[in-house]
Every structure is written in C-alpha cells, then in structure tokens.
C-alpha cells in the first residue's frame, strides 16, 4: 500500500457517506494550497484532471 492510499482510505472511511459540491471541494483544495504552497502544481493538475472528466486532453475543442 502506498502512503497516499492510507489518506484516501481514511477519507473514505471518515467522510465517505457525505455529499459535497464541487465548489466546496475547490474551496478545500484552495485552502490546502494556501497552507501548503509547495503542493500547488499537483493540486492544480488534479483540479484540471477532474474538471476535464478524468482525461489529460489539453485540447477541449475536439
């Protein structure tokens, strides 16, 4: 198990039954980046990946 898997498992166990909006998630991600600016690039990449429906497509016009 990777170290990050433990965090994902904890999230699922503690808050897996909750429903949240994407606006709430974006706010939480921004608060995380504000507190830990070294993680800005990976968080932005994750946000972009989520916004594009789980694809890495740079060209959204196709």
PyMOL Python script that loads the backbone (N, CA, C, O; Angstrom):
from pymol import cmd

cmd.read_pdbstr("""\
ATOM      1  N   UNK A   1       0.851  -1.178   0.000  1.00  0.00           N
ATOM      2  CA  UNK A   1       0.000   0.000   0.000  1.00  0.00           C
ATOM      3  C   UNK A   1       0.895   1.239   0.000  1.00  0.00           C
ATOM      4  O   UNK A   1       1.848   1.335   0.772  1.00  0.00           O
ATOM      5  N   UNK A   2       0.571   2.166  -0.868  1.00  0.00           N
ATOM      6  CA  UNK A   2       1.298   3.423  -0.907  1.00  0.00           C
ATOM      7  C   UNK A   2       0.846   4.307   0.236  1.00  0.00           C
ATOM      8  O   UNK A   2      -0.275   4.178   0.727  1.00  0.00           O
ATOM      9  N   UNK A   3       1.730   5.214   0.663  1.00  0.00           N
ATOM     10  CA  UNK A   3       1.408   6.144   1.745  1.00  0.00           C
ATOM     11  C   UNK A   3       0.147   6.936   1.425  1.00  0.00           C
ATOM     12  O   UNK A   3      -0.698   7.137   2.298  1.00  0.00           O
ATOM     13  N   UNK A   4       0.014   7.392   0.169  1.00  0.00           N
ATOM     14  CA  UNK A   4      -1.159   8.189  -0.190  1.00  0.00           C
ATOM     15  C   UNK A   4      -2.436   7.383  -0.139  1.00  0.00           C
ATOM     16  O   UNK A   4      -3.510   7.941   0.084  1.00  0.00           O
ATOM     17  N   UNK A   5      -2.341   6.074  -0.341  1.00  0.00           N
ATOM     18  CA  UNK A   5      -3.531   5.231  -0.257  1.00  0.00           C
ATOM     19  C   UNK A   5      -4.148   5.279   1.133  1.00  0.00           C
ATOM     20  O   UNK A   5      -5.369   5.207   1.277  1.00  0.00           O
ATOM     21  N   UNK A   6      -3.315   5.399   2.148  1.00  0.00           N
ATOM     22  CA  UNK A   6      -3.840   5.456   3.515  1.00  0.00           C
ATOM     23  C   UNK A   6      -4.676   6.708   3.715  1.00  0.00           C
ATOM     24  O   UNK A   6      -5.705   6.662   4.388  1.00  0.00           O
ATOM     25  N   UNK A   7      -4.249   7.826   3.139  1.00  0.00           N
ATOM     26  CA  UNK A   7      -5.023   9.062   3.235  1.00  0.00           C
ATOM     27  C   UNK A   7      -6.348   8.948   2.507  1.00  0.00           C
ATOM     28  O   UNK A   7      -7.374   9.425   2.990  1.00  0.00           O
ATOM     29  N   UNK A   8      -6.323   8.317   1.344  1.00  0.00           N
ATOM     30  CA  UNK A   8      -7.560   8.117   0.589  1.00  0.00           C
ATOM     31  C   UNK A   8      -8.501   7.182   1.327  1.00  0.00           C
ATOM     32  O   UNK A   8      -9.711   7.408   1.359  1.00  0.00           O
ATOM     33  N   UNK A   9      -7.951   6.137   1.918  1.00  0.00           N
ATOM     34  CA  UNK A   9      -8.783   5.220   2.692  1.00  0.00           C
ATOM     35  C   UNK A   9      -9.377   5.911   3.919  1.00  0.00           C
ATOM     36  O   UNK A   9     -10.538   5.687   4.261  1.00  0.00           O
ATOM     37  N   UNK A  10      -8.587   6.743   4.572  1.00  0.00           N
ATOM     38  CA  UNK A  10      -9.113   7.474   5.729  1.00  0.00           C
ATOM     39  C   UNK A  10     -10.228   8.423   5.317  1.00  0.00           C
ATOM     40  O   UNK A  10     -11.241   8.532   6.007  1.00  0.00           O
ATOM     41  N   UNK A  11     -10.044   9.105   4.200  1.00  0.00           N
ATOM     42  CA  UNK A  11     -11.086  10.000   3.689  1.00  0.00           C
ATOM     43  C   UNK A  11     -12.371   9.223   3.434  1.00  0.00           C
ATOM     44  O   UNK A  11     -13.456   9.664   3.814  1.00  0.00           O
ATOM     45  N   UNK A  12     -12.247   8.083   2.798  1.00  0.00           N
ATOM     46  CA  UNK A  12     -13.423   7.272   2.502  1.00  0.00           C
ATOM     47  C   UNK A  12     -14.096   6.776   3.775  1.00  0.00           C
ATOM     48  O   UNK A  12     -15.324   6.784   3.872  1.00  0.00           O
ATOM     49  N   UNK A  13     -13.306   6.345   4.748  1.00  0.00           N
ATOM     50  CA  UNK A  13     -13.871   5.832   5.996  1.00  0.00           C
ATOM     51  C   UNK A  13     -14.541   6.937   6.812  1.00  0.00           C
ATOM     52  O   UNK A  13     -15.634   6.740   7.343  1.00  0.00           O
ATOM     53  N   UNK A  14     -13.891   8.095   6.914  1.00  0.00           N
ATOM     54  CA  UNK A  14     -14.409   9.167   7.765  1.00  0.00           C
ATOM     55  C   UNK A  14     -15.540   9.957   7.123  1.00  0.00           C
ATOM     56  O   UNK A  14     -16.479  10.369   7.805  1.00  0.00           O
ATOM     57  N   UNK A  15     -15.453  10.174   5.795  1.00  0.00           N
ATOM     58  CA  UNK A  15     -16.394  11.089   5.164  1.00  0.00           C
ATOM     59  C   UNK A  15     -17.050  10.511   3.923  1.00  0.00           C
ATOM     60  O   UNK A  15     -17.670  11.239   3.148  1.00  0.00           O
ATOM     61  N   UNK A  16     -16.917   9.215   3.733  1.00  0.00           N
ATOM     62  CA  UNK A  16     -17.403   8.567   2.523  1.00  0.00           C
ATOM     63  C   UNK A  16     -18.902   8.648   2.299  1.00  0.00           C
ATOM     64  O   UNK A  16     -19.365   8.532   1.165  1.00  0.00           O
ATOM     65  N   UNK A  17     -19.663   8.843   3.361  1.00  0.00           N
ATOM     66  CA  UNK A  17     -21.121   8.919   3.223  1.00  0.00           C
ATOM     67  C   UNK A  17     -21.626  10.335   2.966  1.00  0.00           C
ATOM     68  O   UNK A  17     -22.809  10.533   2.689  1.00  0.00           O
ATOM     69  N   UNK A  18     -20.734  11.319   3.058  1.00  0.00           N
ATOM     70  CA  UNK A  18     -21.139  12.715   2.863  1.00  0.00           C
ATOM     71  C   UNK A  18     -21.275  13.049   1.383  1.00  0.00           C
ATOM     72  O   UNK A  18     -20.637  12.429   0.532  1.00  0.00           O
ATOM     73  N   UNK A  19     -22.108  14.028   1.091  1.00  0.00           N
ATOM     74  CA  UNK A  19     -22.210  14.573  -0.256  1.00  0.00           C
ATOM     75  C   UNK A  19     -21.710  16.011  -0.207  1.00  0.00           C
ATOM     76  O   UNK A  19     -22.066  16.776   0.690  1.00  0.00           O
ATOM     77  N   UNK A  20     -20.884  16.364  -1.180  1.00  0.00           N
ATOM     78  CA  UNK A  20     -20.322  17.710  -1.243  1.00  0.00           C
ATOM     79  C   UNK A  20     -20.470  18.251  -2.658  1.00  0.00           C
ATOM     80  O   UNK A  20     -20.664  17.498  -3.612  1.00  0.00           O
ATOM     81  N   UNK A  21     -20.376  19.553  -2.772  1.00  0.00           N
ATOM     82  CA  UNK A  21     -20.395  20.168  -4.099  1.00  0.00           C
ATOM     83  C   UNK A  21     -18.965  20.306  -4.609  1.00  0.00           C
ATOM     84  O   UNK A  21     -18.005  20.256  -3.839  1.00  0.00           O
ATOM     85  N   UNK A  22     -18.847  20.477  -5.906  1.00  0.00           N
ATOM     86  CA  UNK A  22     -17.523  20.712  -6.468  1.00  0.00           C
ATOM     87  C   UNK A  22     -16.984  22.069  -6.028  1.00  0.00           C
ATOM     88  O   UNK A  22     -15.771  22.248  -5.917  1.00  0.00           O
ATOM     89  N   UNK A  23     -17.876  23.025  -5.778  1.00  0.00           N
ATOM     90  CA  UNK A  23     -17.443  24.329  -5.268  1.00  0.00           C
ATOM     91  C   UNK A  23     -16.800  24.161  -3.890  1.00  0.00           C
ATOM     92  O   UNK A  23     -15.772  24.775  -3.604  1.00  0.00           O
ATOM     93  N   UNK A  24     -17.403  23.334  -3.044  1.00  0.00           N
ATOM     94  CA  UNK A  24     -16.829  23.067  -1.724  1.00  0.00           C
ATOM     95  C   UNK A  24     -15.453  22.418  -1.871  1.00  0.00           C
ATOM     96  O   UNK A  24     -14.499  22.804  -1.195  1.00  0.00           O
ATOM     97  N   UNK A  25     -15.361  21.427  -2.762  1.00  0.00           N
ATOM     98  CA  UNK A  25     -14.087  20.743  -2.985  1.00  0.00           C
ATOM     99  C   UNK A  25     -13.025  21.721  -3.475  1.00  0.00           C
ATOM    100  O   UNK A  25     -11.888  21.683  -3.006  1.00  0.00           O
ATOM    101  N   UNK A  26     -13.379  22.587  -4.401  1.00  0.00           N
ATOM    102  CA  UNK A  26     -12.427  23.579  -4.909  1.00  0.00           C
ATOM    103  C   UNK A  26     -11.970  24.505  -3.786  1.00  0.00           C
ATOM    104  O   UNK A  26     -10.790  24.848  -3.711  1.00  0.00           O
ATOM    105  N   UNK A  27     -12.888  24.913  -2.916  1.00  0.00           N
ATOM    106  CA  UNK A  27     -12.525  25.757  -1.778  1.00  0.00           C
ATOM    107  C   UNK A  27     -11.555  25.037  -0.845  1.00  0.00           C
ATOM    108  O   UNK A  27     -10.589  25.631  -0.364  1.00  0.00           O
ATOM    109  N   UNK A  28     -11.816  23.760  -0.593  1.00  0.00           N
ATOM    110  CA  UNK A  28     -10.931  22.982   0.274  1.00  0.00           C
ATOM    111  C   UNK A  28      -9.551  22.815  -0.349  1.00  0.00           C
ATOM    112  O   UNK A  28      -8.535  22.891   0.343  1.00  0.00           O
ATOM    113  N   UNK A  29      -9.521  22.588  -1.649  1.00  0.00           N
ATOM    114  CA  UNK A  29      -8.237  22.444  -2.341  1.00  0.00           C
ATOM    115  C   UNK A  29      -7.469  23.761  -2.316  1.00  0.00           C
ATOM    116  O   UNK A  29      -6.250  23.763  -2.145  1.00  0.00           O
ATOM    117  N   UNK A  30      -8.168  24.875  -2.485  1.00  0.00           N
ATOM    118  CA  UNK A  30      -7.508  26.185  -2.423  1.00  0.00           C
ATOM    119  C   UNK A  30      -6.965  26.450  -1.024  1.00  0.00           C
ATOM    120  O   UNK A  30      -5.859  26.971  -0.879  1.00  0.00           O
ATOM    121  N   UNK A  31      -7.728  26.101   0.004  1.00  0.00           N
ATOM    122  CA  UNK A  31      -7.262  26.278   1.383  1.00  0.00           C
ATOM    123  C   UNK A  31      -6.017  25.429   1.638  1.00  0.00           C
ATOM    124  O   UNK A  31      -5.097  25.865   2.331  1.00  0.00           O
ATOM    125  N   UNK A  32      -5.989  24.221   1.081  1.00  0.00           N
ATOM    126  CA  UNK A  32      -4.822  23.355   1.231  1.00  0.00           C
ATOM    127  C   UNK A  32      -3.601  23.987   0.575  1.00  0.00           C
ATOM    128  O   UNK A  32      -2.519  24.016   1.162  1.00  0.00           O
ATOM    129  N   UNK A  33      -3.778  24.496  -0.649  1.00  0.00           N
ATOM    130  CA  UNK A  33      -2.659  25.127  -1.362  1.00  0.00           C
ATOM    131  C   UNK A  33      -2.195  26.382  -0.623  1.00  0.00           C
ATOM    132  O   UNK A  33      -0.998  26.666  -0.575  1.00  0.00           O
ATOM    133  N   UNK A  34      -3.128  27.128  -0.051  1.00  0.00           N
ATOM    134  CA  UNK A  34      -2.748  28.310   0.720  1.00  0.00           C
ATOM    135  C   UNK A  34      -1.884  27.921   1.914  1.00  0.00           C
ATOM    136  O   UNK A  34      -0.943  28.635   2.260  1.00  0.00           O
ATOM    137  N   UNK A  35      -2.198  26.799   2.541  1.00  0.00           N
ATOM    138  CA  UNK A  35      -1.448  26.344   3.706  1.00  0.00           C
ATOM    139  C   UNK A  35      -0.151  25.633   3.317  1.00  0.00           C
ATOM    140  O   UNK A  35       0.843  25.702   4.040  1.00  0.00           O
ATOM    141  N   UNK A  36      -0.171  24.953   2.172  1.00  0.00           N
ATOM    142  CA  UNK A  36       0.989  24.181   1.718  1.00  0.00           C
ATOM    143  C   UNK A  36       1.307  24.544   0.263  1.00  0.00           C
ATOM    144  O   UNK A  36       1.022  23.764  -0.645  1.00  0.00           O
ATOM    145  N   UNK A  37       1.895  25.720   0.039  1.00  0.00           N
ATOM    146  CA  UNK A  37       2.117  26.193  -1.334  1.00  0.00           C
ATOM    147  C   UNK A  37       3.021  25.299  -2.180  1.00  0.00           C
ATOM    148  O   UNK A  37       2.977  25.374  -3.408  1.00  0.00           O
ATOM    149  N   UNK A  38       3.825  24.469  -1.561  1.00  0.00           N
ATOM    150  CA  UNK A  38       4.673  23.563  -2.343  1.00  0.00           C
ATOM    151  C   UNK A  38       3.861  22.547  -3.133  1.00  0.00           C
ATOM    152  O   UNK A  38       4.374  21.934  -4.070  1.00  0.00           O
ATOM    153  N   UNK A  39       2.597  22.364  -2.763  1.00  0.00           N
ATOM    154  CA  UNK A  39       1.741  21.391  -3.433  1.00  0.00           C
ATOM    155  C   UNK A  39       0.840  22.035  -4.494  1.00  0.00           C
ATOM    156  O   UNK A  39      -0.070  21.386  -5.008  1.00  0.00           O
ATOM    157  N   UNK A  40       1.089  23.295  -4.818  1.00  0.00           N
ATOM    158  CA  UNK A  40       0.213  23.995  -5.771  1.00  0.00           C
ATOM    159  C   UNK A  40       0.142  23.293  -7.122  1.00  0.00           C
ATOM    160  O   UNK A  40      -0.948  23.106  -7.663  1.00  0.00           O
ATOM    161  N   UNK A  41       1.277  22.905  -7.668  1.00  0.00           N
ATOM    162  CA  UNK A  41       1.289  22.300  -9.002  1.00  0.00           C
ATOM    163  C   UNK A  41       0.516  20.977  -9.027  1.00  0.00           C
ATOM    164  O   UNK A  41      -0.337  20.807  -9.898  1.00  0.00           O
ATOM    165  N   UNK A  42       0.773  20.029  -8.108  1.00  0.00           N
ATOM    166  CA  UNK A  42      -0.009  18.789  -8.175  1.00  0.00           C
ATOM    167  C   UNK A  42      -1.497  18.993  -7.917  1.00  0.00           C
ATOM    168  O   UNK A  42      -2.327  18.313  -8.521  1.00  0.00           O
ATOM    169  N   UNK A  43      -1.844  19.918  -7.030  1.00  0.00           N
ATOM    170  CA  UNK A  43      -3.266  20.172  -6.762  1.00  0.00           C
ATOM    171  C   UNK A  43      -3.923  20.788  -7.988  1.00  0.00           C
ATOM    172  O   UNK A  43      -5.047  20.427  -8.334  1.00  0.00           O
ATOM    173  N   UNK A  44      -3.239  21.708  -8.643  1.00  0.00           N
ATOM    174  CA  UNK A  44      -3.780  22.303  -9.868  1.00  0.00           C
ATOM    175  C   UNK A  44      -3.937  21.255 -10.964  1.00  0.00           C
ATOM    176  O   UNK A  44      -4.918  21.275 -11.707  1.00  0.00           O
ATOM    177  N   UNK A  45      -2.982  20.345 -11.066  1.00  0.00           N
ATOM    178  CA  UNK A  45      -3.083  19.270 -12.066  1.00  0.00           C
ATOM    179  C   UNK A  45      -4.264  18.366 -11.770  1.00  0.00           C
ATOM    180  O   UNK A  45      -4.983  17.963 -12.684  1.00  0.00           O
ATOM    181  N   UNK A  46      -4.472  18.041 -10.488  1.00  0.00           N
ATOM    182  CA  UNK A  46      -5.622  17.227 -10.107  1.00  0.00           C
ATOM    183  C   UNK A  46      -6.920  17.964 -10.419  1.00  0.00           C
ATOM    184  O   UNK A  46      -7.852  17.367 -10.956  1.00  0.00           O
ATOM    185  N   UNK A  47      -6.993  19.246 -10.091  1.00  0.00           N
ATOM    186  CA  UNK A  47      -8.201  20.033 -10.361  1.00  0.00           C
ATOM    187  C   UNK A  47      -8.499  20.071 -11.860  1.00  0.00           C
ATOM    188  O   UNK A  47      -9.653  19.938 -12.266  1.00  0.00           O
ATOM    189  N   UNK A  48      -7.482  20.250 -12.667  1.00  0.00           N
ATOM    190  CA  UNK A  48      -7.662  20.270 -14.117  1.00  0.00           C
ATOM    191  C   UNK A  48      -8.134  18.908 -14.613  1.00  0.00           C
ATOM    192  O   UNK A  48      -9.031  18.823 -15.452  1.00  0.00           O
ATOM    193  N   UNK A  49      -7.532  17.852 -14.096  1.00  0.00           N
ATOM    194  CA  UNK A  49      -7.915  16.491 -14.479  1.00  0.00           C
ATOM    195  C   UNK A  49      -9.374  16.227 -14.124  1.00  0.00           C
ATOM    196  O   UNK A  49     -10.116  15.658 -14.925  1.00  0.00           O
ATOM    197  N   UNK A  50      -9.788  16.638 -12.923  1.00  0.00           N
ATOM    198  CA  UNK A  50     -11.181  16.467 -12.514  1.00  0.00           C
ATOM    199  C   UNK A  50     -12.120  17.311 -13.372  1.00  0.00           C
ATOM    200  O   UNK A  50     -13.191  16.845 -13.762  1.00  0.00           O
ATOM    201  N   UNK A  51     -11.724  18.551 -13.666  1.00  0.00           N
ATOM    202  CA  UNK A  51     -12.562  19.446 -14.468  1.00  0.00           C
ATOM    203  C   UNK A  51     -12.781  18.901 -15.869  1.00  0.00           C
ATOM    204  O   UNK A  51     -13.831  19.131 -16.469  1.00  0.00           O
ATOM    205  N   UNK A  52     -11.808  18.188 -16.389  1.00  0.00           N
ATOM    206  CA  UNK A  52     -11.895  17.645 -17.749  1.00  0.00           C
ATOM    207  C   UNK A  52     -12.467  16.236 -17.777  1.00  0.00           C
ATOM    208  O   UNK A  52     -12.392  15.557 -18.801  1.00  0.00           O
ATOM    209  N   UNK A  53     -13.032  15.795 -16.675  1.00  0.00           N
ATOM    210  CA  UNK A  53     -13.682  14.488 -16.647  1.00  0.00           C
ATOM    211  C   UNK A  53     -12.729  13.319 -16.587  1.00  0.00           C
ATOM    212  O   UNK A  53     -13.045  12.231 -17.066  1.00  0.00           O
ATOM    213  N   UNK A  54     -11.565  13.532 -16.003  1.00  0.00           N
ATOM    214  CA  UNK A  54     -10.624  12.434 -15.846  1.00  0.00           C
ATOM    215  C   UNK A  54      -9.794  12.146 -17.076  1.00  0.00           C
ATOM    216  O   UNK A  54      -9.313  11.027 -17.255  1.00  0.00           O
ATOM    217  N   UNK A  55      -9.621  13.140 -17.920  1.00  0.00           N
ATOM    218  CA  UNK A  55      -8.757  12.966 -19.091  1.00  0.00           C
ATOM    219  C   UNK A  55      -7.615  13.960 -19.019  1.00  0.00           C
ATOM    220  O   UNK A  55      -7.673  14.941 -18.277  1.00  0.00           O
ATOM    221  N   UNK A  56      -6.590  13.701 -19.789  1.00  0.00           N
ATOM    222  CA  UNK A  56      -5.449  14.609 -19.851  1.00  0.00           C
ATOM    223  C   UNK A  56      -5.488  15.460 -21.115  1.00  0.00           C
ATOM    224  O   UNK A  56      -4.481  16.062 -21.490  1.00  0.00           O
ATOM    225  N   UNK A  57      -6.646  15.513 -21.774  1.00  0.00           N
ATOM    226  CA  UNK A  57      -6.741  16.249 -23.027  1.00  0.00           C
ATOM    227  C   UNK A  57      -6.479  17.735 -22.795  1.00  0.00           C
ATOM    228  O   UNK A  57      -7.156  18.382 -21.996  1.00  0.00           O
ATOM    229  N   UNK A  58      -5.487  18.258 -23.506  1.00  0.00           N
ATOM    230  CA  UNK A  58      -5.199  19.692 -23.439  1.00  0.00           C
ATOM    231  C   UNK A  58      -6.132  20.469 -24.351  1.00  0.00           C
ATOM    232  O   UNK A  58      -6.437  21.634 -24.096  1.00  0.00           O
ATOM    233  N   UNK A  59      -6.586  19.813 -25.421  1.00  0.00           N
ATOM    234  CA  UNK A  59      -7.452  20.469 -26.406  1.00  0.00           C
ATOM    235  C   UNK A  59      -8.903  20.067 -26.149  1.00  0.00           C
ATOM    236  O   UNK A  59      -9.310  18.954 -26.481  1.00  0.00           O
ATOM    237  N   UNK A  60      -9.665  20.956 -25.568  1.00  0.00           N
ATOM    238  CA  UNK A  60     -11.056  20.647 -25.221  1.00  0.00           C
ATOM    239  C   UNK A  60     -12.017  20.878 -26.385  1.00  0.00           C
ATOM    240  O   UNK A  60     -13.203  20.574 -26.261  1.00  0.00           O
ATOM    241  N   UNK A  61     -11.542  21.403 -27.502  1.00  0.00           N
ATOM    242  CA  UNK A  61     -12.423  21.728 -28.621  1.00  0.00           C
ATOM    243  C   UNK A  61     -12.784  20.507 -29.462  1.00  0.00           C
ATOM    244  O   UNK A  61     -13.754  20.554 -30.219  1.00  0.00           O
ATOM    245  N   UNK A  62     -12.028  19.416 -29.347  1.00  0.00           N
ATOM    246  CA  UNK A  62     -12.296  18.217 -30.165  1.00  0.00           C
ATOM    247  C   UNK A  62     -13.402  17.385 -29.601  1.00  0.00           C
ATOM    248  O   UNK A  62     -13.746  16.349 -30.168  1.00  0.00           O
TER     249      UNK A  62
END
""", "prot")
cmd.dss("prot")
cmd.show_as("cartoon", "prot")
cmd.util.cbc("prot")
cmd.orient("prot")
